[in-house]
């Protein structure tokens, strides 16, 4: 049940992040995520699965709020 997952939020910012394996559902906002291989934009309504050890750079361009879980 995604709605029972923890909530994380962040204001406009830019930072590097190494992620644990997990998933998230974006509730509001927009983020550009850059890895060595690609750049994607995620926004409200997107469901994302992160692989363990993913190293990326987050550029939060609209304050973000998401449900998330790590396995």
mmCIF file of the N, C-alpha and C atoms, coordinates in Angstrom:
data_MODEL
# 
_entry.id   MODEL 
# 
loop_
_atom_site.group_PDB 
_atom_site.id 
_atom_site.type_symbol 
_atom_site.label_atom_id 
_atom_site.label_alt_id 
_atom_site.label_comp_id 
_atom_site.label_asym_id 
_atom_site.label_entity_id 
_atom_site.label_seq_id 
_atom_site.pdbx_PDB_ins_code 
_atom_site.Cartn_x 
_atom_site.Cartn_y 
_atom_site.Cartn_z 
_atom_site.occupancy 
_atom_site.B_iso_or_equiv 
_atom_site.pdbx_formal_charge 
_atom_site.auth_seq_id 
_atom_site.auth_comp_id 
_atom_site.auth_asym_id 
_atom_site.auth_atom_id 
_atom_site.pdbx_PDB_model_num 
ATOM 1   N N  . UNK A 1 1  ? 0.841  -1.175 0.000   1.00 0.00 ? 1  UNK A N  1 
ATOM 2   C CA . UNK A 1 1  ? 0.000  0.000  0.000   1.00 0.00 ? 1  UNK A CA 1 
ATOM 3   C C  . UNK A 1 1  ? 0.895  1.251  0.000   1.00 0.00 ? 1  UNK A C  1 
ATOM 4   N N  . UNK A 1 2  ? 1.032  1.878  -1.122  1.00 0.00 ? 2  UNK A N  1 
ATOM 5   C CA . UNK A 1 2  ? 1.936  3.023  -1.295  1.00 0.00 ? 2  UNK A CA 1 
ATOM 6   C C  . UNK A 1 2  ? 1.597  4.164  -0.333  1.00 0.00 ? 2  UNK A C  1 
ATOM 7   N N  . UNK A 1 3  ? 0.346  4.399  -0.072  1.00 0.00 ? 3  UNK A N  1 
ATOM 8   C CA . UNK A 1 3  ? -0.031 5.524  0.791   1.00 0.00 ? 3  UNK A CA 1 
ATOM 9   C C  . UNK A 1 3  ? 0.423  5.343  2.237   1.00 0.00 ? 3  UNK A C  1 
ATOM 10  N N  . UNK A 1 4  ? 0.823  4.131  2.618   1.00 0.00 ? 4  UNK A N  1 
ATOM 11  C CA . UNK A 1 4  ? 1.335  3.898  3.966   1.00 0.00 ? 4  UNK A CA 1 
ATOM 12  C C  . UNK A 1 4  ? 2.861  4.061  4.048   1.00 0.00 ? 4  UNK A C  1 
ATOM 13  N N  . UNK A 1 5  ? 3.522  4.252  2.891   1.00 0.00 ? 5  UNK A N  1 
ATOM 14  C CA . UNK A 1 5  ? 4.969  4.450  2.878   1.00 0.00 ? 5  UNK A CA 1 
ATOM 15  C C  . UNK A 1 5  ? 5.316  5.803  3.506   1.00 0.00 ? 5  UNK A C  1 
ATOM 16  N N  . UNK A 1 6  ? 6.547  5.936  3.931   1.00 0.00 ? 6  UNK A N  1 
ATOM 17  C CA . UNK A 1 6  ? 7.047  7.203  4.480   1.00 0.00 ? 6  UNK A CA 1 
ATOM 18  C C  . UNK A 1 6  ? 6.982  8.295  3.427   1.00 0.00 ? 6  UNK A C  1 
ATOM 19  N N  . UNK A 1 7  ? 6.966  9.552  3.882   1.00 0.00 ? 7  UNK A N  1 
ATOM 20  C CA . UNK A 1 7  ? 6.959  10.705 2.974   1.00 0.00 ? 7  UNK A CA 1 
ATOM 21  C C  . UNK A 1 7  ? 8.264  11.475 3.153   1.00 0.00 ? 7  UNK A C  1 
ATOM 22  N N  . UNK A 1 8  ? 8.847  11.887 2.042   1.00 0.00 ? 8  UNK A N  1 
ATOM 23  C CA . UNK A 1 8  ? 10.059 12.709 2.037   1.00 0.00 ? 8  UNK A CA 1 
ATOM 24  C C  . UNK A 1 8  ? 9.753  13.935 1.198   1.00 0.00 ? 8  UNK A C  1 
ATOM 25  N N  . UNK A 1 9  ? 10.239 15.089 1.631   1.00 0.00 ? 9  UNK A N  1 
ATOM 26  C CA . UNK A 1 9  ? 10.049 16.307 0.850   1.00 0.00 ? 9  UNK A CA 1 
ATOM 27  C C  . UNK A 1 9  ? 11.339 17.112 0.856   1.00 0.00 ? 9  UNK A C  1 
ATOM 28  N N  . UNK A 1 10 ? 11.469 17.982 -0.152  1.00 0.00 ? 10 UNK A N  1 
ATOM 29  C CA . UNK A 1 10 ? 12.683 18.771 -0.305  1.00 0.00 ? 10 UNK A CA 1 
ATOM 30  C C  . UNK A 1 10 ? 12.353 20.032 -1.092  1.00 0.00 ? 10 UNK A C  1 
ATOM 31  N N  . UNK A 1 11 ? 12.941 21.152 -0.656  1.00 0.00 ? 11 UNK A N  1 
ATOM 32  C CA . UNK A 1 11 ? 12.787 22.413 -1.384  1.00 0.00 ? 11 UNK A CA 1 
ATOM 33  C C  . UNK A 1 11 ? 13.711 22.439 -2.597  1.00 0.00 ? 11 UNK A C  1 
ATOM 34  N N  . UNK A 1 12 ? 13.646 23.474 -3.390  1.00 0.00 ? 12 UNK A N  1 
ATOM 35  C CA . UNK A 1 12 ? 14.510 23.629 -4.551  1.00 0.00 ? 12 UNK A CA 1 
ATOM 36  C C  . UNK A 1 12 ? 15.964 23.544 -4.088  1.00 0.00 ? 12 UNK A C  1 
ATOM 37  N N  . UNK A 1 13 ? 16.700 22.612 -4.691  1.00 0.00 ? 13 UNK A N  1 
ATOM 38  C CA . UNK A 1 13 ? 18.084 22.376 -4.308  1.00 0.00 ? 13 UNK A CA 1 
ATOM 39  C C  . UNK A 1 13 ? 18.756 21.481 -5.335  1.00 0.00 ? 13 UNK A C  1 
ATOM 40  N N  . UNK A 1 14 ? 20.029 21.198 -5.099  1.00 0.00 ? 14 UNK A N  1 
ATOM 41  C CA . UNK A 1 14 ? 20.810 20.357 -5.992  1.00 0.00 ? 14 UNK A CA 1 
ATOM 42  C C  . UNK A 1 14 ? 21.798 19.562 -5.143  1.00 0.00 ? 14 UNK A C  1 
ATOM 43  N N  . UNK A 1 15 ? 21.859 18.224 -5.339  1.00 0.00 ? 15 UNK A N  1 
ATOM 44  C CA . UNK A 1 15 ? 22.731 17.399 -4.503  1.00 0.00 ? 15 UNK A CA 1 
ATOM 45  C C  . UNK A 1 15 ? 23.010 16.056 -5.161  1.00 0.00 ? 15 UNK A C  1 
ATOM 46  N N  . UNK A 1 16 ? 24.129 15.446 -4.775  1.00 0.00 ? 16 UNK A N  1 
ATOM 47  C CA . UNK A 1 16 ? 24.464 14.091 -5.202  1.00 0.00 ? 16 UNK A CA 1 
ATOM 48  C C  . UNK A 1 16 ? 23.834 13.114 -4.222  1.00 0.00 ? 16 UNK A C  1 
ATOM 49  N N  . UNK A 1 17 ? 23.491 11.922 -4.738  1.00 0.00 ? 17 UNK A N  1 
ATOM 50  C CA . UNK A 1 17 ? 22.831 10.940 -3.889  1.00 0.00 ? 17 UNK A CA 1 
ATOM 51  C C  . UNK A 1 17 ? 23.195 9.547  -4.372  1.00 0.00 ? 17 UNK A C  1 
ATOM 52  N N  . UNK A 1 18 ? 23.487 8.644  -3.419  1.00 0.00 ? 18 UNK A N  1 
ATOM 53  C CA . UNK A 1 18 ? 23.645 7.224  -3.717  1.00 0.00 ? 18 UNK A CA 1 
ATOM 54  C C  . UNK A 1 18 ? 22.473 6.523  -3.054  1.00 0.00 ? 18 UNK A C  1 
ATOM 55  N N  . UNK A 1 19 ? 21.675 5.851  -3.857  1.00 0.00 ? 19 UNK A N  1 
ATOM 56  C CA . UNK A 1 19 ? 20.407 5.310  -3.375  1.00 0.00 ? 19 UNK A CA 1 
ATOM 57  C C  . UNK A 1 19 ? 20.482 3.841  -3.012  1.00 0.00 ? 19 UNK A C  1 
ATOM 58  N N  . UNK A 1 20 ? 19.668 3.466  -2.047  1.00 0.00 ? 20 UNK A N  1 
ATOM 59  C CA . UNK A 1 20 ? 19.432 2.062  -1.736  1.00 0.00 ? 20 UNK A CA 1 
ATOM 60  C C  . UNK A 1 20 ? 18.361 1.556  -2.696  1.00 0.00 ? 20 UNK A C  1 
ATOM 61  N N  . UNK A 1 21 ? 18.215 0.256  -2.777  1.00 0.00 ? 21 UNK A N  1 
ATOM 62  C CA . UNK A 1 21 ? 17.168 -0.316 -3.616  1.00 0.00 ? 21 UNK A CA 1 
ATOM 63  C C  . UNK A 1 21 ? 15.809 0.071  -3.047  1.00 0.00 ? 21 UNK A C  1 
ATOM 64  N N  . UNK A 1 22 ? 14.916 0.555  -3.890  1.00 0.00 ? 22 UNK A N  1 
ATOM 65  C CA . UNK A 1 22 ? 13.603 0.949  -3.406  1.00 0.00 ? 22 UNK A CA 1 
ATOM 66  C C  . UNK A 1 22 ? 12.751 1.566  -4.487  1.00 0.00 ? 22 UNK A C  1 
ATOM 67  N N  . UNK A 1 23 ? 11.623 2.111  -4.063  1.00 0.00 ? 23 UNK A N  1 
ATOM 68  C CA . UNK A 1 23 ? 10.652 2.694  -4.987  1.00 0.00 ? 23 UNK A CA 1 
ATOM 69  C C  . UNK A 1 23 ? 10.090 3.977  -4.405  1.00 0.00 ? 23 UNK A C  1 
ATOM 70  N N  . UNK A 1 24 ? 9.569  4.821  -5.288  1.00 0.00 ? 24 UNK A N  1 
ATOM 71  C CA . UNK A 1 24 ? 8.892  6.022  -4.805  1.00 0.00 ? 24 UNK A CA 1 
ATOM 72  C C  . UNK A 1 24 ? 7.794  6.436  -5.768  1.00 0.00 ? 24 UNK A C  1 
ATOM 73  N N  . UNK A 1 25 ? 6.818  7.139  -5.229  1.00 0.00 ? 25 UNK A N  1 
ATOM 74  C CA . UNK A 1 25 ? 5.728  7.734  -5.989  1.00 0.00 ? 25 UNK A CA 1 
ATOM 75  C C  . UNK A 1 25 ? 5.787  9.229  -5.742  1.00 0.00 ? 25 UNK A C  1 
ATOM 76  N N  . UNK A 1 26 ? 5.960  9.997  -6.803  1.00 0.00 ? 26 UNK A N  1 
ATOM 77  C CA . UNK A 1 26 ? 6.050  11.445 -6.685  1.00 0.00 ? 26 UNK A CA 1 
ATOM 78  C C  . UNK A 1 26 ? 4.643  12.010 -6.490  1.00 0.00 ? 26 UNK A C  1 
ATOM 79  N N  . UNK A 1 27 ? 4.451  12.743 -5.391  1.00 0.00 ? 27 UNK A N  1 
ATOM 80  C CA . UNK A 1 27 ? 3.154  13.345 -5.075  1.00 0.00 ? 27 UNK A CA 1 
ATOM 81  C C  . UNK A 1 27 ? 3.057  14.738 -5.682  1.00 0.00 ? 27 UNK A C  1 
ATOM 82  N N  . UNK A 1 28 ? 4.147  15.499 -5.585  1.00 0.00 ? 28 UNK A N  1 
ATOM 83  C CA . UNK A 1 28 ? 4.164  16.853 -6.162  1.00 0.00 ? 28 UNK A CA 1 
ATOM 84  C C  . UNK A 1 28 ? 5.601  17.246 -6.451  1.00 0.00 ? 28 UNK A C  1 
ATOM 85  N N  . UNK A 1 29 ? 5.770  18.207 -7.347  1.00 0.00 ? 29 UNK A N  1 
ATOM 86  C CA . UNK A 1 29 ? 7.081  18.748 -7.654  1.00 0.00 ? 29 UNK A CA 1 
ATOM 87  C C  . UNK A 1 29 ? 7.695  18.170 -8.910  1.00 0.00 ? 29 UNK A C  1 
ATOM 88  N N  . UNK A 1 30 ? 8.956  18.541 -9.130  1.00 0.00 ? 30 UNK A N  1 
ATOM 89  C CA . UNK A 1 30 ? 9.669  18.090 -10.324 1.00 0.00 ? 30 UNK A CA 1 
ATOM 90  C C  . UNK A 1 30 ? 11.165 18.057 -10.028 1.00 0.00 ? 30 UNK A C  1 
ATOM 91  N N  . UNK A 1 31 ? 11.821 16.994 -10.497 1.00 0.00 ? 31 UNK A N  1 
ATOM 92  C CA . UNK A 1 31 ? 13.246 16.781 -10.270 1.00 0.00 ? 31 UNK A CA 1 
ATOM 93  C C  . UNK A 1 31 ? 13.895 16.292 -11.567 1.00 0.00 ? 31 UNK A C  1 
ATOM 94  N N  . UNK A 1 32 ? 15.092 16.789 -11.838 1.00 0.00 ? 32 UNK A N  1 
ATOM 95  C CA . UNK A 1 32 ? 15.914 16.252 -12.916 1.00 0.00 ? 32 UNK A CA 1 
ATOM 96  C C  . UNK A 1 32 ? 16.951 15.361 -12.250 1.00 0.00 ? 32 UNK A C  1 
ATOM 97  N N  . UNK A 1 33 ? 17.019 14.098 -12.670 1.00 0.00 ? 33 UNK A N  1 
ATOM 98  C CA . UNK A 1 33 ? 17.973 13.143 -12.122 1.00 0.00 ? 33 UNK A CA 1 
ATOM 99  C C  . UNK A 1 33 ? 18.973 12.800 -13.214 1.00 0.00 ? 33 UNK A C  1 
ATOM 100 N N  . UNK A 1 34 ? 20.260 12.981 -12.895 1.00 0.00 ? 34 UNK A N  1 
ATOM 101 C CA . UNK A 1 34 ? 21.328 12.698 -13.858 1.00 0.00 ? 34 UNK A CA 1 
ATOM 102 C C  . UNK A 1 34 ? 22.194 11.569 -13.337 1.00 0.00 ? 34 UNK A C  1 
ATOM 103 N N  . UNK A 1 35 ? 22.438 10.564 -14.199 1.00 0.00 ? 35 UNK A N  1 
ATOM 104 C CA . UNK A 1 35 ? 23.386 9.496  -13.918 1.00 0.00 ? 35 UNK A CA 1 
ATOM 105 C C  . UNK A 1 35 ? 24.471 9.560  -14.989 1.00 0.00 ? 35 UNK A C  1 
ATOM 106 N N  . UNK A 1 36 ? 25.416 8.643  -14.919 1.00 0.00 ? 36 UNK A N  1 
ATOM 107 C CA . UNK A 1 36 ? 26.460 8.597  -15.945 1.00 0.00 ? 36 UNK A CA 1 
ATOM 108 C C  . UNK A 1 36 ? 25.877 8.267  -17.319 1.00 0.00 ? 36 UNK A C  1 
ATOM 109 N N  . UNK A 1 37 ? 24.742 7.576  -17.341 1.00 0.00 ? 37 UNK A N  1 
ATOM 110 C CA . UNK A 1 37 ? 24.178 7.084  -18.589 1.00 0.00 ? 37 UNK A CA 1 
ATOM 111 C C  . UNK A 1 37 ? 23.024 7.905  -19.144 1.00 0.00 ? 37 UNK A C  1 
ATOM 112 N N  . UNK A 1 38 ? 22.288 8.603  -18.282 1.00 0.00 ? 38 UNK A N  1 
ATOM 113 C CA . UNK A 1 38 ? 21.107 9.303  -18.775 1.00 0.00 ? 38 UNK A CA 1 
ATOM 114 C C  . UNK A 1 38 ? 20.670 10.416 -17.841 1.00 0.00 ? 38 UNK A C  1 
ATOM 115 N N  . UNK A 1 39 ? 19.778 11.244 -18.348 1.00 0.00 ? 39 UNK A N  1 
ATOM 116 C CA . UNK A 1 39 ? 19.134 12.305 -17.581 1.00 0.00 ? 39 UNK A CA 1 
ATOM 117 C C  . UNK A 1 39 ? 17.634 12.135 -17.753 1.00 0.00 ? 39 UNK A C  1 
ATOM 118 N N  . UNK A 1 40 ? 16.920 12.094 -16.630 1.00 0.00 ? 40 UNK A N  1 
ATOM 119 C CA . UNK A 1 40 ? 15.460 11.972 -16.698 1.00 0.00 ? 40 UNK A CA 1 
ATOM 120 C C  . UNK A 1 40 ? 14.833 13.066 -15.845 1.00 0.00 ? 40 UNK A C  1 
ATOM 121 N N  . UNK A 1 41 ? 13.604 13.392 -16.173 1.00 0.00 ? 41 UNK A N  1 
ATOM 122 C CA . UNK A 1 41 ? 12.815 14.323 -15.369 1.00 0.00 ? 41 UNK A CA 1 
ATOM 123 C C  . UNK A 1 41 ? 11.641 13.555 -14.800 1.00 0.00 ? 41 UNK A C  1 
ATOM 124 N N  . UNK A 1 42 ? 11.448 13.678 -13.490 1.00 0.00 ? 42 UNK A N  1 
ATOM 125 C CA . UNK A 1 42 ? 10.307 13.029 -12.851 1.00 0.00 ? 42 UNK A CA 1 
ATOM 126 C C  . UNK A 1 42 ? 9.433  14.106 -12.219 1.00 0.00 ? 42 UNK A C  1 
ATOM 127 N N  . UNK A 1 43 ? 8.123  13.835 -12.187 1.00 0.00 ? 43 UNK A N  1 
ATOM 128 C CA . UNK A 1 43 ? 7.185  14.811 -11.645 1.00 0.00 ? 43 UNK A CA 1 
ATOM 129 C C  . UNK A 1 43 ? 5.972  14.082 -11.074 1.00 0.00 ? 43 UNK A C  1 
ATOM 130 N N  . UNK A 1 44 ? 5.038  14.852 -10.549 1.00 0.00 ? 44 UNK A N  1 
ATOM 131 C CA . UNK A 1 44 ? 3.849  14.307 -9.884  1.00 0.00 ? 44 UNK A CA 1 
ATOM 132 C C  . UNK A 1 44 ? 3.205  13.199 -10.708 1.00 0.00 ? 44 UNK A C  1 
ATOM 133 N N  . UNK A 1 45 ? 2.936  12.076 -10.032 1.00 0.00 ? 45 UNK A N  1 
ATOM 134 C CA . UNK A 1 45 ? 2.294  10.929 -10.663 1.00 0.00 ? 45 UNK A CA 1 
ATOM 135 C C  . UNK A 1 45 ? 3.268  9.866  -11.132 1.00 0.00 ? 45 UNK A C  1 
ATOM 136 N N  . UNK A 1 46 ? 4.570  10.188 -11.198 1.00 0.00 ? 46 UNK A N  1 
ATOM 137 C CA . UNK A 1 46 ? 5.556  9.208  -11.649 1.00 0.00 ? 46 UNK A CA 1 
ATOM 138 C C  . UNK A 1 46 ? 5.882  8.223  -10.531 1.00 0.00 ? 46 UNK A C  1 
ATOM 139 N N  . UNK A 1 47 ? 6.022  6.952  -10.910 1.00 0.00 ? 47 UNK A N  1 
ATOM 140 C CA . UNK A 1 47 ? 6.440  5.883  -10.007 1.00 0.00 ? 47 UNK A CA 1 
ATOM 141 C C  . UNK A 1 47 ? 7.813  5.421  -10.465 1.00 0.00 ? 47 UNK A C  1 
ATOM 142 N N  . UNK A 1 48 ? 8.799  5.413  -9.563  1.00 0.00 ? 48 UNK A N  1 
ATOM 143 C CA . UNK A 1 48 ? 10.171 5.121  -9.938  1.00 0.00 ? 48 UNK A CA 1 
ATOM 144 C C  . UNK A 1 48 ? 10.702 3.983  -9.078  1.00 0.00 ? 48 UNK A C  1 
ATOM 145 N N  . UNK A 1 49 ? 11.455 3.086  -9.716  1.00 0.00 ? 49 UNK A N  1 
ATOM 146 C CA . UNK A 1 49 ? 12.151 2.011  -9.008  1.00 0.00 ? 49 UNK A CA 1 
ATOM 147 C C  . UNK A 1 49 ? 13.644 2.320  -9.091  1.00 0.00 ? 49 UNK A C  1 
ATOM 148 N N  . UNK A 1 50 ? 14.308 2.367  -7.944  1.00 0.00 ? 50 UNK A N  1 
ATOM 149 C CA . UNK A 1 50 ? 15.742 2.642  -7.873  1.00 0.00 ? 50 UNK A CA 1 
ATOM 150 C C  . UNK A 1 50 ? 16.504 1.351  -7.596  1.00 0.00 ? 50 UNK A C  1 
ATOM 151 N N  . UNK A 1 51 ? 17.573 1.134  -8.347  1.00 0.00 ? 51 UNK A N  1 
ATOM 152 C CA . UNK A 1 51 ? 18.430 -0.021 -8.130  1.00 0.00 ? 51 UNK A CA 1 
ATOM 153 C C  . UNK A 1 51 ? 19.444 0.293  -7.038  1.00 0.00 ? 51 UNK A C  1 
ATOM 154 N N  . UNK A 1 52 ? 19.796 -0.704 -6.257  1.00 0.00 ? 52 UNK A N  1 
ATOM 155 C CA . UNK A 1 52 ? 20.748 -0.528 -5.162  1.00 0.00 ? 52 UNK A CA 1 
ATOM 156 C C  . UNK A 1 52 ? 22.071 0.015  -5.694  1.00 0.00 ? 52 UNK A C  1 
ATOM 157 N N  . UNK A 1 53 ? 22.570 1.045  -5.029  1.00 0.00 ? 53 UNK A N  1 
ATOM 158 C CA . UNK A 1 53 ? 23.860 1.614  -5.393  1.00 0.00 ? 53 UNK A CA 1 
ATOM 159 C C  . UNK A 1 53 ? 23.824 2.648  -6.499  1.00 0.00 ? 53 UNK A C  1 
ATOM 160 N N  . UNK A 1 54 ? 22.634 3.017  -6.960  1.00 0.00 ? 54 UNK A N  1 
ATOM 161 C CA . UNK A 1 54 ? 22.530 4.019  -8.018  1.00 0.00 ? 54 UNK A CA 1 
ATOM 162 C C  . UNK A 1 54 ? 23.128 5.341  -7.541  1.00 0.00 ? 54 UNK A C  1 
ATOM 163 N N  . UNK A 1 55 ? 24.113 5.830  -8.270  1.00 0.00 ? 55 UNK A N  1 
ATOM 164 C CA . UNK A 1 55 ? 24.723 7.120  -7.961  1.00 0.00 ? 55 UNK A CA 1 
ATOM 165 C C  . UNK A 1 55 ? 24.180 8.128  -8.954  1.00 0.00 ? 55 UNK A C  1 
ATOM 166 N N  . UNK A 1 56 ? 23.650 9.235  -8.436  1.00 0.00 ? 56 UNK A N  1 
ATOM 167 C CA . UNK A 1 56 ? 23.020 10.208 -9.314  1.00 0.00 ? 56 UNK A CA 1 
ATOM 168 C C  . UNK A 1 56 ? 23.091 11.608 -8.709  1.00 0.00 ? 56 UNK A C  1 
ATOM 169 N N  . UNK A 1 57 ? 22.724 12.576 -9.510  1.00 0.00 ? 57 UNK A N  1 
ATOM 170 C CA . UNK A 1 57 ? 22.648 13.958 -9.072  1.00 0.00 ? 57 UNK A CA 1 
ATOM 171 C C  . UNK A 1 57 ? 21.193 14.399 -9.204  1.00 0.00 ? 57 UNK A C  1 
ATOM 172 N N  . UNK A 1 58 ? 20.633 14.951 -8.145  1.00 0.00 ? 58 UNK A N  1 
ATOM 173 C CA . UNK A 1 58 ? 19.260 15.456 -8.156  1.00 0.00 ? 58 UNK A CA 1 
ATOM 174 C C  . UNK A 1 58 ? 19.281 16.970 -8.240  1.00 0.00 ? 58 UNK A C  1 
ATOM 175 N N  . UNK A 1 59 ? 18.506 17.494 -9.175  1.00 0.00 ? 59 UNK A N  1 
ATOM 176 C CA . UNK A 1 59 ? 18.283 18.932 -9.258  1.00 0.00 ? 59 UNK A CA 1 
ATOM 177 C C  . UNK A 1 59 ? 16.786 19.140 -9.070  1.00 0.00 ? 59 UNK A C  1 
ATOM 178 N N  . UNK A 1 60 ? 16.404 19.557 -7.874  1.00 0.00 ? 60 UNK A N  1 
ATOM 179 C CA . UNK A 1 60 ? 14.996 19.776 -7.554  1.00 0.00 ? 60 UNK A CA 1 
ATOM 180 C C  . UNK A 1 60 ? 14.614 21.142 -8.112  1.00 0.00 ? 60 UNK A C  1 
ATOM 181 N N  . UNK A 1 61 ? 13.748 21.149 -9.140  1.00 0.00 ? 61 UNK A N  1 
ATOM 182 C CA . UNK A 1 61 ? 13.390 22.414 -9.787  1.00 0.00 ? 61 UNK A CA 1 
ATOM 183 C C  . UNK A 1 61 ? 12.040 22.949 -9.327  1.00 0.00 ? 61 UNK A C  1 
ATOM 184 N N  . UNK A 1 62 ? 11.229 22.069 -8.731  1.00 0.00 ? 62 UNK A N  1 
ATOM 185 C CA . UNK A 1 62 ? 10.004 22.472 -8.036  1.00 0.00 ? 62 UNK A CA 1 
ATOM 186 C C  . UNK A 1 62 ? 9.965  21.650 -6.754  1.00 0.00 ? 62 UNK A C  1 
ATOM 187 N N  . UNK A 1 63 ? 9.664  22.249 -5.607  1.00 0.00 ? 63 UNK A N  1 
ATOM 188 C CA . UNK A 1 63 ? 9.683  21.492 -4.351  1.00 0.00 ? 63 UNK A CA 1 
ATOM 189 C C  . UNK A 1 63 ? 9.001  20.134 -4.520  1.00 0.00 ? 63 UNK A C  1 
ATOM 190 N N  . UNK A 1 64 ? 9.674  19.106 -4.013  1.00 0.00 ? 64 UNK A N  1 
ATOM 191 C CA . UNK A 1 64 ? 9.231  17.731 -4.239  1.00 0.00 ? 64 UNK A CA 1 
ATOM 192 C C  . UNK A 1 64 ? 8.657  17.128 -2.958  1.00 0.00 ? 64 UNK A C  1 
ATOM 193 N N  . UNK A 1 65 ? 7.704  16.245 -3.161  1.00 0.00 ? 65 UNK A N  1 
ATOM 194 C CA . UNK A 1 65 ? 7.139  15.472 -2.064  1.00 0.00 ? 65 UNK A CA 1 
ATOM 195 C C  . UNK A 1 65 ? 6.863  14.094 -2.634  1.00 0.00 ? 65 UNK A C  1 
ATOM 196 N N  . UNK A 1 66 ? 7.293  13.053 -1.911  1.00 0.00 ? 66 UNK A N  1 
ATOM 197 C CA . UNK A 1 66 ? 7.126  11.687 -2.443  1.00 0.00 ? 66 UNK A CA 1 
ATOM 198 C C  . UNK A 1 66 ? 6.885  10.691 -1.330  1.00 0.00 ? 66 UNK A C  1 
ATOM 199 N N  . UNK A 1 67 ? 6.150  9.617  -1.670  1.00 0.00 ? 67 UNK A N  1 
ATOM 200 C CA . UNK A 1 67 ? 6.073  8.428  -0.830  1.00 0.00 ? 67 UNK A CA 1 
ATOM 201 C C  . UNK A 1 67 ? 7.253  7.561  -1.252  1.00 0.00 ? 67 UNK A C  1 
ATOM 202 N N  . UNK A 1 68 ? 7.921  6.908  -0.292  1.00 0.00 ? 68 UNK A N  1 
ATOM 203 C CA . UNK A 1 68 ? 9.048  6.050  -0.658  1.00 0.00 ? 68 UNK A CA 1 
ATOM 204 C C  . UNK A 1 68 ? 9.161  4.855  0.270   1.00 0.00 ? 68 UNK A C  1 
ATOM 205 N N  . UNK A 1 69 ? 9.847  3.822  -0.241  1.00 0.00 ? 69 UNK A N  1 
ATOM 206 C CA . UNK A 1 69 ? 10.187 2.652  0.546   1.00 0.00 ? 69 UNK A CA 1 
ATOM 207 C C  . UNK A 1 69 ? 11.519 2.117  0.047   1.00 0.00 ? 69 UNK A C  1 
ATOM 208 N N  . UNK A 1 70 ? 12.321 1.600  0.966   1.00 0.00 ? 70 UNK A N  1 
ATOM 209 C CA . UNK A 1 70 ? 13.583 0.946  0.612   1.00 0.00 ? 70 UNK A CA 1 
ATOM 210 C C  . UNK A 1 70 ? 13.508 -0.498 1.053   1.00 0.00 ? 70 UNK A C  1 
ATOM 211 N N  . UNK A 1 71 ? 14.084 -1.386 0.249   1.00 0.00 ? 71 UNK A N  1 
ATOM 212 C CA . UNK A 1 71 ? 14.047 -2.811 0.578   1.00 0.00 ? 71 UNK A CA 1 
ATOM 213 C C  . UNK A 1 71 ? 15.383 -3.297 1.060   1.00 0.00 ? 71 UNK A C  1 
# 
